[in-house]
Amino acid sequence: MVSAETDARVGGSTLIVMKGPDGTKYPNHGIYLEFVRNRKIVFTDAFTDAWTPSEKAFMVVTITFEAEGNKTRYSAQVRHWNAADAEEHVKMGFHEGWGIAPDQLEALVARI
């Protein structure tokens, strides 16, 4: 990820720009659908700012946080619009990329 802009509220927009190994930048626009404080975040790329439909809806993401002893369990569920989109996401490095997120989150929290 090379940049991130986010309006973290229901209906707020987000723009995450990722960069591939070849230097190509991939902007990802989206909208937050749900927030449950300290528990859940849901967002989609089906819309961009101000609920404008995106050119191609790709996924809906649900991230949850659950207390587990003195730690927190992080879970991310990604639902794609169809099997072809899911397969494309796998080819883009979905499992590796999203699998790194918990380690990055843990390192961030440790610095706070």
N, CA and C atoms as a LAMMPS dump frame, in Angstrom:
ITEM: TIMESTEP
0
ITEM: NUMBER OF ATOMS
336
ITEM: BOX BOUNDS ff ff ff
-5.0000000000000000e+02 5.0000000000000000e+02
-5.0000000000000000e+02 5.0000000000000000e+02
-5.0000000000000000e+02 5.0000000000000000e+02
ITEM: ATOMS id mol type element x y z
1 1 1 N 0.849 -1.159 0
2 1 2 C 0 0 0
3 1 3 C 0.903 1.232 0
4 2 1 N 0.624 2.154 -0.895
5 2 2 C 1.431 3.366 -0.96
6 2 3 C 0.705 4.59 -0.415
7 3 1 N -0.62 4.533 -0.35
8 3 2 C -1.357 5.633 0.268
9 3 3 C -2.751 5.163 0.672
10 4 1 N -3.318 5.9 1.626
11 4 2 C -4.664 5.578 2.109
12 4 3 C -5.366 6.852 2.548
13 5 1 N -6.585 7.022 2.086
14 5 2 C -7.461 8.104 2.529
15 5 3 C -8.736 7.427 3.003
16 6 1 N -9.204 7.806 4.178
17 6 2 C -10.375 7.119 4.695
18 6 3 C -11.233 8.043 5.535
19 7 1 N -12.53 7.923 5.38
20 7 2 C -13.525 8.624 6.179
21 7 3 C -14.271 7.523 6.926
22 8 1 N -13.726 7.124 8.065
23 8 2 C -14.168 5.93 8.786
24 8 3 C -15.488 6.144 9.504
25 9 1 N -16.559 6.012 8.749
26 9 2 C -17.927 6.098 9.28
27 9 3 C -18.84 5.415 8.269
28 10 1 N -20.017 4.998 8.696
29 10 2 C -20.963 4.383 7.768
30 10 3 C -21.269 5.395 6.663
31 11 1 N -21.083 4.962 5.424
32 11 2 C -21.284 5.837 4.275
33 11 3 C -20.049 6.614 3.877
34 12 1 N -19.015 6.56 4.703
35 12 2 C -17.769 7.253 4.398
36 12 3 C -16.99 6.517 3.326
37 13 1 N -16.207 7.263 2.583
38 13 2 C -15.451 6.647 1.489
39 13 3 C -14.022 6.332 1.911
40 14 1 N -13.409 5.466 1.131
41 14 2 C -12.02 5.081 1.348
42 14 3 C -11.328 4.964 -0.007
43 15 1 N -10.056 5.321 -0.029
44 15 2 C -9.241 5.147 -1.22
45 15 3 C -7.902 4.587 -0.782
46 16 1 N -7.659 3.351 -1.138
47 16 2 C -6.404 2.671 -0.834
48 16 3 C -5.68 2.466 -2.166
49 17 1 N -4.438 2.907 -2.251
50 17 2 C -3.657 2.723 -3.473
51 17 3 C -2.554 1.713 -3.178
52 18 1 N -2.56 0.63 -3.938
53 18 2 C -1.533 -0.398 -3.803
54 18 3 C -0.61 -0.334 -5.019
55 19 1 N 0.61 -0.822 -4.833
56 19 2 C 1.58 -0.82 -5.928
57 19 3 C 2.099 -2.228 -6.121
58 20 1 N 2.046 -2.697 -7.369
59 20 2 C 2.526 -4.024 -7.7
60 20 3 C 4.039 -4.056 -7.834
61 21 1 N 4.592 -5.256 -7.933
62 21 2 C 6.044 -5.427 -8.061
63 21 3 C 6.644 -4.676 -9.248
64 22 1 N 5.841 -4.471 -10.291
65 22 2 C 6.344 -3.765 -11.481
66 22 3 C 6.177 -2.252 -11.374
67 23 1 N 5.677 -1.771 -10.227
68 23 2 C 5.506 -0.332 -10.02
69 23 3 C 4.136 0.196 -10.396
70 24 1 N 3.286 -0.638 -10.983
71 24 2 C 1.937 -0.217 -11.35
72 24 3 C 1.124 0.067 -10.096
73 25 1 N 0.438 1.209 -10.077
74 25 2 C -0.41 1.573 -8.936
75 25 3 C -1.849 1.151 -9.206
76 26 1 N -2.486 0.629 -8.164
77 26 2 C -3.862 0.141 -8.253
78 26 3 C -4.724 0.863 -7.223
79 27 1 N -5.505 1.868 -7.661
80 27 2 C -6.396 2.557 -6.72
81 27 3 C -7.629 1.703 -6.421
82 28 1 N -8.011 1.654 -5.164
83 28 2 C -9.178 0.882 -4.725
84 28 3 C -10.106 1.804 -3.947
85 29 1 N -11.201 2.192 -4.595
86 29 2 C -12.203 3.052 -3.965
87 29 3 C -13.238 2.183 -3.268
88 30 1 N -13.84 2.691 -2.221
89 30 2 C -14.884 1.938 -1.544
90 30 3 C -15.697 2.782 -0.595
91 31 1 N -16.656 2.131 0.021
92 31 2 C -17.573 2.751 0.992
93 31 3 C -17.677 1.844 2.205
94 32 1 N -17.694 2.453 3.38
95 32 2 C -17.925 1.699 4.617
96 32 3 C -19.419 1.476 4.788
97 33 1 N -19.789 0.237 5.048
98 33 2 C -21.194 -0.131 5.202
99 33 3 C -21.62 -0.263 6.659
100 34 1 N -20.69 -0.676 7.527
101 34 2 C -21.048 -0.927 8.93
102 34 3 C -19.824 -0.771 9.827
103 35 1 N -20.048 -0.201 10.99
104 35 2 C -19.047 -0.151 12.048
105 35 3 C -19.715 -0.569 13.348
106 36 1 N -19.11 -1.476 14.068
107 36 2 C -19.511 -1.795 15.429
108 36 3 C -18.246 -1.577 16.251
109 37 1 N -18.25 -0.578 17.087
110 37 2 C -17.058 -0.144 17.808
111 37 3 C -16.306 -1.325 18.435
112 38 1 N -15.026 -1.399 18.118
113 38 2 C -14.113 -2.431 18.634
114 38 3 C -14.504 -3.857 18.257
115 39 1 N -15.426 -4.032 17.309
116 39 2 C -15.899 -5.38 16.979
117 39 3 C -15.913 -5.699 15.483
118 40 1 N -16.34 -4.721 14.646
119 40 2 C -16.622 -5.094 13.261
120 40 3 C -16.52 -3.889 12.319
121 41 1 N -15.969 -4.148 11.127
122 41 2 C -15.918 -3.164 10.045
123 41 3 C -16.345 -3.893 8.77
124 42 1 N -17.264 -3.289 8.022
125 42 2 C -17.698 -3.859 6.749
126 42 3 C -17.561 -2.783 5.677
127 43 1 N -16.929 -3.16 4.558
128 43 2 C -16.799 -2.207 3.449
129 43 3 C -16.906 -2.933 2.118
130 44 1 N -17.142 -2.161 1.055
131 44 2 C -17.284 -2.725 -0.279
132 44 3 C -16.682 -1.786 -1.31
133 45 1 N -16.312 -2.342 -2.443
134 45 2 C -15.867 -1.523 -3.565
135 45 3 C -16.991 -1.359 -4.593
136 46 1 N -18.205 -1.748 -4.228
137 46 2 C -19.349 -1.623 -5.128
138 46 3 C -19.748 -0.17 -5.334
139 47 1 N -19.328 0.69 -4.41
140 47 2 C -19.609 2.12 -4.492
141 47 3 C -18.313 2.895 -4.275
142 48 1 N -18.303 4.119 -4.761
143 48 2 C -17.19 5.018 -4.49
144 48 3 C -17.721 6.151 -3.628
145 49 1 N -17.124 7.311 -3.701
146 49 2 C -17.569 8.419 -2.855
147 49 3 C -19.035 8.768 -3.105
148 50 1 N -19.682 9.176 -2.042
149 50 2 C -21.087 9.619 -2.097
150 50 3 C -22.024 8.58 -2.717
151 51 1 N -21.746 7.306 -2.496
152 51 2 C -22.58 6.21 -2.957
153 51 3 C -22.705 6.13 -4.474
154 52 1 N -21.709 6.61 -5.183
155 52 2 C -21.676 6.477 -6.633
156 52 3 C -21.291 5.034 -6.976
157 53 1 N -22.067 4.346 -7.81
158 53 2 C -21.702 2.972 -8.164
159 53 3 C -20.324 2.928 -8.831
160 54 1 N -19.543 1.926 -8.479
161 54 2 C -18.222 1.763 -9.09
162 54 3 C -18.373 1.158 -10.479
163 55 1 N -17.303 1.207 -11.26
164 55 2 C -17.356 0.628 -12.599
165 55 3 C -17.564 -0.879 -12.549
166 56 1 N -16.941 -1.533 -11.546
167 56 2 C -17.083 -2.983 -11.421
168 56 3 C -16.981 -3.365 -9.948
169 57 1 N -18.071 -3.809 -9.405
170 57 2 C -18.056 -4.301 -8.025
171 57 3 C -17.238 -5.585 -7.977
172 58 1 N -16.408 -5.716 -6.937
173 58 2 C -15.496 -6.846 -6.851
174 58 3 C -15.701 -7.642 -5.573
175 59 1 N -15.918 -6.921 -4.427
176 59 2 C -15.959 -7.64 -3.154
177 59 3 C -16.675 -6.846 -2.067
178 60 1 N -17.066 -7.585 -1.032
179 60 2 C -17.542 -7.033 0.236
180 60 3 C -16.665 -7.665 1.31
181 61 1 N -16.114 -6.839 2.195
182 61 2 C -15.183 -7.313 3.215
183 61 3 C -15.787 -7.094 4.598
184 62 1 N -15.709 -8.122 5.435
185 62 2 C -16.12 -8.026 6.829
186 62 3 C -14.909 -8.366 7.688
187 63 1 N -14.507 -7.42 8.519
188 63 2 C -13.397 -7.636 9.443
189 63 3 C -13.968 -7.607 10.854
190 64 1 N -13.634 -8.622 11.648
191 64 2 C -14.123 -8.673 13.026
192 64 3 C -12.958 -8.792 13.994
193 65 1 N -13.199 -8.312 15.198
194 65 2 C -12.239 -8.379 16.297
195 65 3 C -12.965 -8.969 17.492
196 66 1 N -12.392 -10.031 18.088
197 66 2 C -13.023 -10.67 19.243
198 66 3 C -11.997 -10.84 20.349
199 67 1 N -12.394 -10.469 21.565
200 67 2 C -11.509 -10.651 22.713
201 67 3 C -11.264 -12.139 22.904
202 68 1 N -10.003 -12.474 23.136
203 68 2 C -9.618 -13.867 23.368
204 68 3 C -8.498 -13.854 24.411
205 69 1 N -8.899 -13.936 25.68
206 69 2 C -7.916 -13.811 26.76
207 69 3 C -7.367 -12.395 26.766
208 70 1 N -6.049 -12.258 26.788
209 70 2 C -5.453 -10.927 26.765
210 70 3 C -5.043 -10.519 25.345
211 71 1 N -5.593 -11.193 24.366
212 71 2 C -5.32 -10.893 22.963
213 71 3 C -6.631 -10.642 22.235
214 72 1 N -6.521 -10.319 20.956
215 72 2 C -7.698 -10.092 20.12
216 72 3 C -7.598 -10.94 18.864
217 73 1 N -8.664 -11.668 18.568
218 73 2 C -8.708 -12.46 17.333
219 73 3 C -9.211 -11.553 16.216
220 74 1 N -8.422 -11.465 15.164
221 74 2 C -8.743 -10.703 13.964
222 74 3 C -9.196 -11.686 12.892
223 75 1 N -10.341 -11.427 12.289
224 75 2 C -10.829 -12.273 11.192
225 75 3 C -11.246 -11.386 10.037
226 76 1 N -10.893 -11.804 8.838
227 76 2 C -11.299 -11.077 7.635
228 76 3 C -12.001 -12.047 6.699
229 77 1 N -13.194 -11.684 6.3
230 77 2 C -13.968 -12.492 5.35
231 77 3 C -14.214 -11.638 4.113
232 78 1 N -13.833 -12.146 2.972
233 78 2 C -14.011 -11.424 1.716
234 78 3 C -14.979 -12.209 0.85
235 79 1 N -16.035 -11.541 0.445
236 79 2 C -17.025 -12.166 -0.439
237 79 3 C -16.944 -11.471 -1.79
238 80 1 N -16.724 -12.265 -2.817
239 80 2 C -16.624 -11.737 -4.174
240 80 3 C -17.968 -11.864 -4.871
241 81 1 N -18.164 -11.057 -5.896
242 81 2 C -19.437 -11.067 -6.61
243 81 3 C -19.64 -12.353 -7.387
244 82 1 N -18.541 -12.983 -7.801
245 82 2 C -18.667 -14.239 -8.538
246 82 3 C -17.358 -15.021 -8.432
247 83 1 N -17.381 -16.263 -8.894
248 83 2 C -16.21 -17.141 -8.788
249 83 3 C -15.027 -16.61 -9.589
250 84 1 N -15.287 -15.991 -10.727
251 84 2 C -14.192 -15.448 -11.547
252 84 3 C -13.456 -14.337 -10.803
253 85 1 N -14.201 -13.485 -10.097
254 85 2 C -13.568 -12.424 -9.306
255 85 3 C -12.734 -13.014 -8.171
256 86 1 N -13.243 -14.044 -7.526
257 86 2 C -12.494 -14.693 -6.447
258 86 3 C -11.196 -15.287 -6.989
259 87 1 N -11.282 -15.938 -8.133
260 87 2 C -10.091 -16.532 -8.748
261 87 3 C -9.082 -15.445 -9.138
262 88 1 N -9.568 -14.335 -9.678
263 88 2 C -8.686 -13.219 -10.047
264 88 3 C -7.97 -12.672 -8.812
265 89 1 N -8.698 -12.575 -7.714
266 89 2 C -8.12 -12.064 -6.469
267 89 3 C -7.017 -13 -5.967
268 90 1 N -7.217 -14.285 -6.069
269 90 2 C -6.189 -15.26 -5.677
270 90 3 C -4.937 -15.058 -6.524
271 91 1 N -5.106 -14.879 -7.823
272 91 2 C -3.968 -14.67 -8.726
273 91 3 C -3.221 -13.377 -8.398
274 92 1 N -3.926 -12.398 -7.828
275 92 2 C -3.31 -11.12 -7.46
276 92 3 C -2.512 -11.228 -6.154
277 93 1 N -2.538 -12.388 -5.502
278 93 2 C -1.809 -12.556 -4.245
279 93 3 C -2.677 -12.349 -3.028
280 94 1 N -3.968 -12.578 -3.178
281 94 2 C -4.933 -12.362 -2.099
282 94 3 C -4.523 -13.022 -0.787
283 95 1 N -4.238 -14.312 -0.801
284 95 2 C -3.957 -15.026 0.448
285 95 3 C -2.691 -14.497 1.117
286 96 1 N -1.659 -14.285 0.344
287 96 2 C -0.416 -13.759 0.905
288 96 3 C -0.633 -12.346 1.441
289 97 1 N -1.234 -11.486 0.643
290 97 2 C -1.438 -10.096 1.046
291 97 3 C -2.32 -9.941 2.269
292 98 1 N -3.452 -10.607 2.251
293 98 2 C -4.368 -10.493 3.386
294 98 3 C -3.847 -11.27 4.587
295 99 1 N -3.038 -12.295 4.356
296 99 2 C -2.453 -13.05 5.463
297 99 3 C -1.422 -12.26 6.237
298 100 1 N -0.81 -11.279 5.606
299 100 2 C 0.188 -10.431 6.262
300 100 3 C -0.477 -9.435 7.21
301 101 1 N -1.707 -9.079 6.94
302 101 2 C -2.393 -8.027 7.699
303 101 3 C -2.38 -8.238 9.217
304 102 1 N -2.663 -9.433 9.74
305 102 2 C -2.646 -9.598 11.198
306 102 3 C -1.264 -9.32 11.805
307 103 1 N -0.208 -9.74 11.123
308 103 2 C 1.146 -9.476 11.629
309 103 3 C 1.446 -7.985 11.628
310 104 1 N 1.022 -7.292 10.577
311 104 2 C 1.237 -5.848 10.51
312 104 3 C 0.43 -5.133 11.589
313 105 1 N -0.791 -5.575 11.818
314 105 2 C -1.631 -4.976 12.848
315 105 3 C -1.018 -5.193 14.229
316 106 1 N -0.517 -6.393 14.488
317 106 2 C 0.118 -6.695 15.77
318 106 3 C 1.348 -5.803 15.988
319 107 1 N 2.154 -5.613 14.953
320 107 2 C 3.347 -4.754 15.061
321 107 3 C 2.957 -3.307 15.306
322 108 1 N 1.896 -2.847 14.675
323 108 2 C 1.412 -1.482 14.883
324 108 3 C 0.957 -1.272 16.317
325 109 1 N 0.17 -2.197 16.829
326 109 2 C -0.346 -2.095 18.202
327 109 3 C 0.806 -2.125 19.209
328 110 1 N 1.828 -2.906 18.939
329 110 2 C 2.975 -3 19.846
330 110 3 C 3.716 -1.673 19.955
331 111 1 N 3.643 -0.837 18.922
332 111 2 C 4.326 0.466 18.95
333 111 3 C 3.53 1.53 19.671
334 112 1 N 2.263 1.287 19.911
335 112 2 C 1.391 2.296 20.542
336 112 3 C 1.585 2.308 22.049
